[in-house]
Amino acid sequence: MAVREAAVIVECANKSYGQQNVLKDLDLTVEKGTIYGLLGPSGCGKTTLLSCIVGRRSLDNGNVWVLGGKPGEKGSGVPGPRVGYMPQDIALVGEFTVRDAVYYFGRIYGMEHKKMTERFEFLSSLLDLPSGNRLIKNCSGGQQRRVSLAAALVHDPELLILDEPTVGLDPVLREQIWKFLTDVAQQGTTVIITTHYIDETKQAHKIGLLRDGQLLAEDSPDEILRKFECNTLEEAFLKLALAQYEIPQRRPPPTVSPDVIPESRQIESVYESRETFNAVNGSTDVLTKKEKSIRSRNLSRSRYKAVFIKCIQQFCRHPGGLIFSILFPIIQVVAFFLAVGHDPRDLQTAVVNEEAAFSPFGLDICRRSDLQTTKLLKDGTCELYMLSCWFLEEMENKELVQTVYNSTEEAKSAVATGKLYAALHFAQNFSEALGLRVAEGEVADRTLAESNIRVWLDMTNHQISYFIKQQLHKAYESFTKRVMRACDRPENIIQIPVNFHDPIYGKKEPEMVGYMAPGILITIIFFLPSVVTSTLMIGDRLEGVWERSAVAGVRPREMLNVHIVLQSVVIVVQTIEMMVLAFAGYGIPSRGSNITCGILLFLQGLSGMCYGFLLSVYCTSHTMAFFVATGSFYPMILLCGILWPLEGMSGGLRYFALALPFTIPSNSLRDMFEKGASITDSTVYNGFLVTFLWIFINLGLILLRLKYKKT
């Protein structure tokens, strides 16, 4: 069977999204060196059909042949440099200049810099582009569409697919573009174009009228007008649309002679391979396997270079991203060390000191320099007087600020109204009763009560009340030692019979900040890359940059690898910033290897970046990614042991918490900080193993999604 040379053939194409049939038994043929106008209302399947032609979606049934091969087939060049694609959306990076946008796609296609410059100057003149240094986001809608068209034309492709290229352009420029498309078609380039301006397609060699996923007609504009006896294409389209549901839904027979276009309506293609497909061959078809391999490697390097430069320019021209990535870790770490984990200060307490109030000098007695509180008698006994003053001095040393009240009712009322945190009461005979209690052991209940210091606390604030309790115990310990020394007695005789020696690890009086710091550092280094990665990748996808780059030939793993390299550099900077602030700035102890600590933090950053990738491929919008991120970060922070020990959780919840990305690595980092543990210790290498495991889990889910996403 003689077959006319064709660039694109679609056979019995069927495509559905759920219950919605988008393409129904569609057949389409585009000959080499022609302009094919695809007309149809919104939602008729035009964009889906174009996506299948460029290899970004696959058909449920049917076949697509493009430039002698199937899209996505190895060596087909589709997606890739043989196709120039302009989507309906702008699909350009807003932080690009006009020149950057065109050069980006030129680099993807492996063009030399000199050739890119020549093509840019030519296209600037042809399309009346804005200044090359103007940012895309500062251009008008019409200017952005012209730049988008230039990006599709920069490499002079064999097949040019343009989705609404002339929307928003003035008639003079539209006519100029059509003249250019006619010229390139005469030189052998195949053009598929969709447009809302139906009269424009009179300049096309062939048009296809698409409605509800079916091709109602496919022929030259003049032949369609003649066949349906219409004066305008709009009238012909209307007549076909009305007739679509009045007769059996079958495509009209082709007007081209059967010996030119194959008559085949079977789902099984008559073209079994490239060798049996009598169609246009690209320049790669004359290359040897070795030459093709070299060309493939060169194109891969060009794509890596293009994506690398894109990410650098995108990042550097986004002030918010720079501040977030570089300064935000510093701000967070400084805020943590300044505000969290330190002992409370200037805690206000109410004091009712009846012992001093009923003295000859009243409450001022505690300020007298000649006050003698203890007196050692000849019989070896010790006379005690105004010991409440000594206890209040010890309270001042513990930074408990005192406010004097006349009665316990007033003091408790001040605590109840939130003015103060605690109230203390000293009985009138406090010193005398305490002396009798120590000397005799067994005393009357009244004496026992008068020797006690009564305390009322506001227990609604757990941290404050616990700290005041602790400070009062310390004040009592110092007070009793002072009294025993003054009475020439052993200091520890009335201390609790529990002696705390120097701790095996850590300080005798540690601050909470030392315990929380490792977990906070890991949380920050995980959180920042995940947010930056998900934001950039979702932004690129929503703007169409990701999809358009993929049509140009950029592979998902190339995008992934470039982003990993660049983000890794940022994570290294963030790691160094946080470690310098923690160790040098705020004196967090580091008894282990700083290099091992840095590597663990860096790997946690990589894990966060992979989690950001995961969000970007599974979430359809920034809002959804934000909800998922927020909904996952808070449970991870709450359960990782930073805020409350795992030992306080139930057994099942504890095991779940141990499986989270932060929990075991936080313990590993803490052991390196406080205990000097090394990588050979199980508590440390378990943290590394968990981190690697989460990296691999995230990457696996990402690759799985990317593999099955093309539907």
C-alpha positions in Angstrom: 0.0 0.0 0.0 1.4 3.4 -1.0 1.6 5.7 1.9 2.1 9.4 1.7 5.0 10.7 3.8 3.6 11.7 7.2 4.9 13.3 10.4 2.1 12.4 12.8 -0.5 9.6 12.6 -3.1 8.9 15.3 -5.1 5.6 15.0 -8.2 4.8 16.9 -7.2 6.9 19.8 -9.2 6.4 23.0 -8.6 8.2 26.3 -10.7 8.4 29.4 -10.4 10.1 32.8 -12.5 8.0 35.1 -16.0 7.9 33.5 -15.3 10.8 31.2 -14.3 9.8 27.6 -12.0 12.5 26.3 -10.9 10.9 23.0 -13.2 8.4 21.1 -11.9 6.3 18.2 -10.0 9.3 16.9 -7.9 9.1 13.7 -5.7 11.9 12.6 -2.9 12.3 10.0 -0.5 15.3 9.7 1.7 15.3 6.6 5.3 16.5 6.6 5.8 20.1 5.8 2.2 21.2 6.4 0.3 23.3 8.8 -2.5 21.4 10.6 -5.1 23.5 12.3 -6.9 21.7 15.2 -10.2 23.5 16.0 -12.6 22.8 18.8 -14.3 24.2 21.9 -12.7 24.1 25.3 -12.8 20.6 26.8 -13.1 18.9 23.5 -9.8 17.0 24.0 -7.3 19.2 22.1 -4.9 19.5 25.0 -5.1 15.8 25.8 -4.5 14.9 22.2 -1.4 17.2 22.0 -0.1 15.7 25.3 -0.3 12.2 23.8 1.4 13.3 20.6 4.4 14.8 22.6 4.6 11.7 24.8 3.4 13.2 28.1 0.3 11.0 28.3 -0.5 7.6 27.0 -3.7 6.4 25.2 -6.0 3.8 26.8 -6.3 2.3 23.3 -4.9 3.1 19.9 -1.6 4.2 18.5 0.4 7.4 18.0 3.3 7.7 15.5 5.4 10.8 15.5 8.3 11.5 13.2 8.8 7.8 12.5 8.5 6.4 16.0 6.3 6.2 19.0 6.5 9.0 21.6 8.7 8.0 24.5 10.3 5.3 22.5 14.1 5.2 22.9 15.8 7.2 20.1 12.5 8.7 18.9 13.5 12.3 20.1 9.9 12.7 21.3 9.7 14.1 24.0 12.9 15.9 23.1 14.7 18.2 20.7 12.7 17.1 17.6 9.6 18.8 18.9 9.0 22.5 19.7 6.1 22.9 22.0 4.2 26.0 23.2 1.5 25.1 25.7 -1.7 27.1 26.3 -0.3 28.4 29.6 2.8 30.6 29.6 4.9 27.9 31.3 7.9 30.1 31.8 9.8 30.8 35.0 8.8 34.3 36.3 12.3 35.0 37.6 13.8 34.5 34.1 14.6 37.4 31.9 13.3 37.3 28.3 16.7 36.2 27.2 17.0 33.6 29.9 13.7 32.0 29.0 14.7 31.5 25.4 18.3 30.4 26.3 16.9 27.9 28.8 15.2 25.9 26.1 18.1 26.4 23.7 20.5 24.8 26.3 18.1 21.9 26.8 18.3 21.2 23.0 22.1 21.4 23.1 22.5 24.6 21.1 25.8 26.4 21.0 25.8 29.9 22.6 26.5 31.6 19.3 23.6 29.8 17.6 21.3 30.7 20.5 22.3 34.4 20.3 21.6 34.4 16.5 18.2 32.8 17.0 17.3 35.1 19.8 18.0 38.2 17.8 16.0 36.8 14.9 13.0 35.9 17.0 13.2 39.2 18.9 12.8 41.0 15.6 10.1 38.6 14.3 7.9 38.5 17.4 8.7 42.0 18.7 9.9 40.7 22.0 10.5 43.0 25.0 14.0 43.9 26.1 16.1 40.8 26.7 16.9 41.9 30.3 13.2 42.3 31.3 11.9 39.8 33.8 9.1 37.5 32.6 6.9 38.3 35.6 7.1 42.0 34.7 5.9 41.5 31.1 2.3 41.8 30.0 0.3 38.8 29.0 0.7 39.3 25.3 4.5 39.8 25.7 4.7 36.6 27.8 3.0 34.7 25.0 5.4 36.0 22.4 8.3 34.9 24.6 6.7 31.5 25.0 6.4 31.2 21.2 10.1 32.2 20.8 11.1 29.5 23.3 9.3 26.9 21.1 10.9 28.2 17.9 14.5 28.7 19.2 15.9 25.3 18.0 14.1 25.2 14.6 12.4 21.8 15.3 11.1 19.2 12.9 7.6 19.3 14.5 6.1 22.4 16.0 3.1 22.1 18.2 1.5 25.4 19.2 -1.5 25.6 21.6 -3.3 29.0 21.1 -0.1 30.9 20.1 -1.9 34.0 18.8 -4.2 34.7 21.7 -3.8 38.3 22.9 -1.7 39.4 19.9 -2.6 42.2 17.6 -3.8 41.4 14.1 -0.6 42.6 12.4 1.6 40.4 14.6 -0.7 37.4 14.1 -0.4 37.8 10.4 3.4 38.1 10.7 3.5 34.9 12.7 1.3 33.0 10.2 3.6 34.1 7.4 6.6 32.8 9.3 4.8 29.5 10.0 4.1 29.2 6.3 7.7 29.8 5.4 9.0 27.2 7.9 6.5 24.7 6.6 7.8 25.2 3.1 11.2 24.3 4.4 10.0 21.0 5.8 8.8 21.8 9.3 5.5 20.3 10.4 3.2 22.6 12.3 0.2 21.6 14.5 -1.6 24.6 15.8 -4.8 25.2 17.9 -6.5 28.5 17.8 -9.7 30.3 18.8 -9.5 32.4 15.7 -11.2 30.0 13.3 -10.7 32.3 10.3 -7.0 32.2 10.9 -6.9 28.5 10.0 -7.8 29.3 6.4 -4.0 29.7 6.0 -3.5 26.1 7.2 -3.0 23.2 4.7 -5.4 21.0 6.6 -7.8 21.5 9.5 -9.4 19.0 11.9 -12.7 19.8 13.6 -12.7 18.2 17.0 -15.8 18.0 19.3 -16.4 15.8 22.3 -13.3 13.8 21.6 -14.3 13.0 18.0 -12.8 14.3 14.8 -15.9 15.5 12.8 -13.9 16.4 9.7 -10.3 16.6 8.5 -9.4 18.3 5.2 -8.2 21.5 3.7 -10.3 24.6 4.6 -11.5 25.1 1.0 -12.5 21.5 0.6 -14.5 21.6 3.9 -16.3 24.8 2.8 -17.0 23.2 -0.6 -18.2 19.8 0.8 -20.6 21.3 3.3 -21.6 24.2 1.1 -20.7 26.9 3.7 -19.2 30.3 3.4 -17.3 30.3 6.7 -15.6 27.7 8.8 -17.7 28.6 11.7 -20.8 27.8 9.7 -19.3 24.4 8.7 -18.3 23.6 12.3 -21.9 24.4 13.5 -23.4 22.2 10.8 -21.1 19.3 11.7 -21.8 19.8 15.5 -25.6 19.7 14.9 -25.2 16.6 12.7 -23.0 14.8 15.2 -26.0 13.5 17.3 -28.4 13.1 14.4 -26.5 10.3 12.6 -24.4 7.4 13.9 -21.2 8.7 15.5 -18.8 7.8 12.8 -16.1 9.9 11.3 -16.8 10.9 7.6 -14.6 9.0 5.1 -11.3 10.6 4.3 -11.3 12.9 1.3 -7.8 12.0 0.4 -7.3 9.1 -1.9 -7.0 5.7 -0.2 -3.8 5.1 -1.9 -2.3 8.1 -0.2 -3.6 7.8 3.4 -4.0 4.3 4.8 -7.6 3.3 5.4 -7.3 1.6 8.9 -9.7 1.8 11.8 -8.4 -1.1 13.8 -6.8 -0.6 17.2 -3.9 -2.8 16.2 -1.7 -0.5 14.1 -0.7 -1.4 10.5 2.7 0.0 11.4 4.5 -2.6 13.5 7.8 -0.7 13.8 9.7 2.3 12.6 11.0 0.2 9.7 7.5 -0.4 8.4 6.4 3.2 9.0 7.0 5.2 5.8 7.3 8.6 7.4 9.6 11.5 7.8 13.0 10.5 9.3 15.0 12.8 11.5 18.6 13.6 11.4 19.3 11.0 14.1 18.3 8.2 11.8 21.5 8.3 9.8 23.7 8.1 12.9 25.5 4.9 14.0 24.8 3.5 17.4 28.1 5.0 18.7 27.2 8.4 17.3 23.7 8.2 18.8 25.2 7.3 22.2 27.6 10.3 22.1 24.8 12.6 21.0 22.6 11.2 23.8 25.3 11.9 26.4 25.9 15.4 25.0 22.2 16.2 25.2 22.0 14.9 28.8 24.9 17.2 29.8 23.1 20.1 28.0 19.9 19.3 29.9 21.7 19.2 33.2 23.4 22.5 32.5 20.1 24.1 31.5 18.3 23.0 34.6 21.2 23.8 36.8 21.4 27.4 35.5 17.6 27.7 35.7 17.6 26.7 39.4 20.5 29.1 40.2 18.8 32.0 38.5 15.4 31.2 40.0 16.8 30.9 43.5 19.1 34.0 43.3 16.3 36.3 41.9 13.8 35.3 44.6 14.7 37.4 47.7 12.2 35.7 49.9 13.7 32.3 49.0 17.2 33.5 49.8 16.1 35.0 53.1 14.2 31.9 54.0 17.0 29.5 53.1 20.0 31.4 54.5 18.8 33.8 57.2 15.8 31.9 58.6 18.0 29.1 60.2 19.9 31.8 62.0 16.8 33.5 63.1 15.2 30.3 64.3 18.3 29.1 66.2 18.9 32.5 67.8 15.2 32.7 68.8 15.4 29.2 70.4 18.5 29.8 72.4 17.3 33.2 73.6 13.8 32.2 74.5 13.5 28.5 75.1 14.8 26.2 77.8 16.3 28.7 80.2 15.4 28.8 83.9 12.6 31.3 84.7 13.7 34.6 86.2 12.2 37.3 88.4 9.5 35.1 89.8 7.3 37.1 92.1 6.3 35.5 95.5 4.2 36.8 98.4 5.7 36.5 101.9 3.8 36.8 105.2 6.5 36.9 107.9 4.8 37.0 111.3 8.1 36.3 113.1 9.5 39.5 111.8 6.3 41.5 112.1 6.0 40.8 115.8 9.6 41.7 116.6 10.5 45.0 118.3 11.8 46.4 114.9 9.0 45.0 112.8 9.7 43.8 109.2 12.8 46.0 109.1 14.6 43.6 111.5 15.8 41.5 108.6 17.7 44.5 107.2 19.6 45.2 110.4 23.3 44.5 110.1 23.6 43.7 113.9 21.0 41.0 113.8 22.3 37.8 115.5 20.2 34.8 114.5 22.2 32.1 116.2 24.0 32.0 119.6 26.1 29.0 120.8 25.6 28.6 124.6 28.1 27.1 127.1 26.1 24.0 127.5 26.5 23.2 123.8 23.0 24.2 122.8 22.2 26.7 120.1 19.8 29.6 120.6 18.0 30.5 117.3 16.4 33.9 116.5 14.8 35.3 113.3 15.8 32.4 111.1 13.1 33.4 108.7 15.4 36.3 107.6 18.1 33.8 106.6 15.6 31.7 104.6 14.4 34.9 102.8 18.1 35.7 102.0 18.5 32.2 100.4 15.3 32.8 98.4 16.8 36.0 97.0 19.9 34.1 96.0 17.6 31.8 94.0 16.1 34.8 92.2 12.7 34.5 93.9 11.5 38.1 94.2 9.6 38.8 97.5 6.6 41.0 98.1 5.5 41.5 101.7 1.9 41.0 102.8 0.3 41.4 106.2 -1.9 38.3 106.1 -2.1 34.9 104.4 -5.5 35.9 103.0 -4.1 38.9 101.2 -1.1 36.8 99.9 -3.3 34.0 98.6 -5.6 36.5 97.0 -2.7 38.0 95.1 -1.8 34.5 93.8 -5.4 33.8 92.9 -5.6 36.9 90.8 -2.4 36.0 88.9 -0.3 38.8 90.3 2.1 36.4 92.0 3.1 32.8 91.6 3.4 31.6 95.2 2.7 32.7 98.8 4.8 31.8 101.9 4.0 32.0 105.6 6.4 32.1 108.6 4.7 31.6 112.0 5.4 34.0 114.9 7.5 31.4 116.8 9.2 29.9 113.6 12.8 30.0 114.9 12.0 28.8 118.4 9.8 26.0 117.2 12.4 24.9 114.6 15.1 24.8 117.3 12.9 22.6 119.5 12.1 20.3 116.6 15.8 19.8 115.8 17.0 19.4 119.4 14.2 17.2 120.8 12.9 15.3 117.8 9.5 14.7 119.4 7.5 17.9 119.9 3.8 18.9 120.2 1.7 19.3 117.1 1.5 23.0 117.6 5.3 23.3 117.8 5.6 21.1 114.7 3.2 23.3 112.7 4.9 26.6 113.8 8.3 25.2 112.6 6.9 24.6 109.0 7.0 27.1 106.2 3.6 27.0 104.6 3.5 27.5 100.8 0.6 28.0 98.4 1.4 27.7 94.6 -0.5 28.4 91.4 -0.2 25.0 89.8 -1.8 25.9 86.5 1.6 26.8 85.1 3.5 23.5 85.4 6.9 24.8 84.5 6.8 27.8 86.8 5.3 26.0 89.8 7.8 23.1 89.4 10.7 25.5 89.2 9.6 27.4 92.3 9.3 24.1 94.2 12.8 23.2 93.1 14.2 26.6 94.1 12.5 26.4 97.5 14.0 23.0 98.1 17.4 24.4 97.2 16.9 27.4 99.4 16.0 25.1 102.3 19.1 23.0 101.7 21.4 26.1 101.8 19.5 27.5 104.8 19.9 24.4 106.9 23.6 24.0 106.1 24.1 27.6 107.1 22.3 27.1 110.4 24.2 23.9 111.2 27.5 25.6 110.5 26.5 28.5 112.8 25.6 26.1 115.6 28.8 24.1 115.1 26.9 21.0 113.9 27.5 18.8 110.9 26.0 20.4 107.8 24.2 17.4 106.5 22.6 16.3 109.9 19.1 17.5 109.0 19.4 17.0 105.2 17.3 14.3 103.4 19.3 11.1 103.5 19.9 11.1 99.7 23.2 12.3 98.5 23.5 13.1 94.8 27.1 12.8 93.6 28.6 14.4 90.4 26.6 13.1 87.4 28.0 10.5 85.1 27.0 12.7 82.1 26.0 16.3 82.0 25.9 19.0 84.7 24.6 18.8 88.2 22.1 21.6 87.5 21.4 21.4 83.7 19.2 23.7 81.8 16.4 22.4 79.6 18.0 24.2 76.6 20.8 21.6 76.5 18.3 18.8 76.3 16.1 20.4 73.6 18.8 21.8 71.4 19.6 18.5 69.4 16.0 17.9 68.6 15.4 21.6 67.7 18.4 21.6 65.3 17.2 18.5 63.6 13.7 19.8 63.3 14.9 23.1 61.7 17.3 21.4 59.2 14.5 19.0 58.2 11.7 21.6 58.0 13.5 24.2 55.9 14.5 22.1 52.9 11.2 20.4 52.7 9.3 23.7 52.5 11.8 25.2 49.9 11.7 22.0 47.8 7.9 21.6 47.8 7.3 25.3 47.1 9.7 25.5 44.1 8.7 22.2 42.6 4.9 22.8 43.0 5.4 26.3 41.6 7.2 25.0 38.5 4.5 22.4 38.0 1.6 24.8 38.4 3.2 27.3 36.1 3.7 24.5 33.5 7.5 24.8 33.6 8.0 21.2 34.7 5.7 19.8 32.0 7.2 22.0 29.3 10.7 21.1 30.3 9.7 17.4 30.1 8.3 17.8 26.6 11.7 19.4 25.7 13.4 16.2 26.9 14.3 16.9 30.5 13.8 13.7 32.5 12.5 13.6 36.0 15.7 12.2 37.4 17.7 15.0 35.8 15.5 17.6 37.6 15.8 15.6 40.8 19.5 15.3 40.6 20.1 19.0 39.9 17.8 20.0 42.7 19.5 17.6 45.1 23.0 19.0 44.3 21.9 22.6 44.7 19.8 22.0 47.8 22.7 20.0 49.3 24.9 23.1 49.0 22.2 25.1 50.8 21.8 22.4 53.5 25.6 22.4 54.1 25.5 26.2 54.6 22.5 25.9 57.0 24.3 23.1 58.9 27.4 25.2 59.4 25.4 28.2 60.5 23.5 26.3 63.1 26.5 24.4 64.5 28.6 27.6 64.8 25.7 29.3 66.6 25.1 26.4 68.9 28.7 25.6 69.8 30.5 28.9 69.6 27.6 31.3 70.1 25.7 29.7 72.9 28.1 27.2 74.4 26.2 24.0 73.8 28.6 21.2 74.8 30.0 19.0 72.0 32.0 16.1 73.5 31.7 14.0 70.3 33.0 14.5 66.8 31.7 17.7 65.3 32.1 16.2 61.8 29.8 13.3 62.7 27.3 15.7 64.2 27.5 17.8 61.0 27.0 14.8 58.8 23.9 13.7 60.7 22.4 17.1 60.5 23.2 17.3 56.7 21.5 13.9 56.2 18.5 15.1 58.1 18.4 18.0 55.7 18.5 15.6 52.7 15.7 13.7 54.3 13.6 16.8 54.6 14.4 17.7 51.0 13.2 14.3 49.9 10.0 14.8 51.9 9.5 18.1 50.1 9.9 16.3 46.8 7.3 13.8 48.0 4.9 16.6 48.8 5.5 18.2 45.4 4.6 15.1 43.4 1.6 14.0 45.4 0.1 17.4 46.3 -1.8 19.3 43.6 -1.4 22.8 45.0 0.6 24.9 47.5 -2.5 24.9 49.8 -2.7 21.1 49.9 1.1 20.8 50.4 0.8 23.3 53.3 -2.0 21.3 55.0 -0.1 18.0 54.6 3.2 19.6 55.8 1.6 21.2 58.8 -0.5 18.1 59.6 2.7 16.0 59.6 5.2 18.3 61.2 3.3 19.0 64.4 2.8 15.3 65.2 6.4 14.6 64.5 7.6 17.4 66.8 5.1 16.4 69.5 6.1 12.8 69.5 9.8 12.9 68.9 10.7 13.4 72.6 11.7 17.1 72.4 8.7 18.4 74.4 8.0 15.4 76.5 10.0 12.2 77.2 9.0 9.0 75.3 8.8 7.3 78.7 5.6 9.3 79.4 3.8 7.7 76.4 1.9 4.5 76.1 3.7 1.5 74.7 2.1 1.5 71.2 2.6 5.2 70.8 6.2 5.0 71.9 7.0 2.5 69.1 5.3 4.7 66.6 7.3 7.7 67.8 10.5 5.8 67.5 9.7 5.2 63.8 9.4 9.0 63.0 12.3 10.8 61.2 13.3 13.0 64.2 13.1 10.7 67.3 16.1 8.4 67.2 18.3 10.9 65.3 17.6 13.5 68.0 18.8 11.0 70.7 21.8 10.2 68.6 22.8 13.9 68.3 22.2 14.4 72.0 24.4 11.5 72.9 27.2 12.9 70.7 26.8 16.4 72.3 26.5 15.3 76.0 28.2 11.9 76.1 30.8 12.1 73.4 29.4 9.0 71.7 31.0 8.0 68.4 29.6 6.5 65.2 30.4 3.0 66.4 27.9 3.3 69.3 24.5 1.8 68.6 22.8 4.9 69.9 24.5 6.9 67.1 24.5 4.7 64.1 20.9 3.8 64.7 20.1 7.5 64.1 22.0 7.3 60.8 20.2 4.2 59.8 16.8 5.7 60.5 17.8 8.8 58.5 18.9 6.7 55.5 15.8 4.6 55.7 13.5 7.7 55.5 15.5 9.0 52.6 15.1 5.8 50.7 11.4 5.5 51.6 10.7 9.0 50.3 12.7 8.5 47.1 11.0 5.2 46.5 7.5 6.8 46.8 8.6 9.7 44.6 9.9 7.4 41.8 6.8 5.3 42.0 4.6 8.3 41.6 6.6 9.6 38.6 6.6 6.3 37.0 2.8 5.9 37.0 1.9 9.5 36.7 1.9 9.6 32.9 -1.6 8.5 32.3 
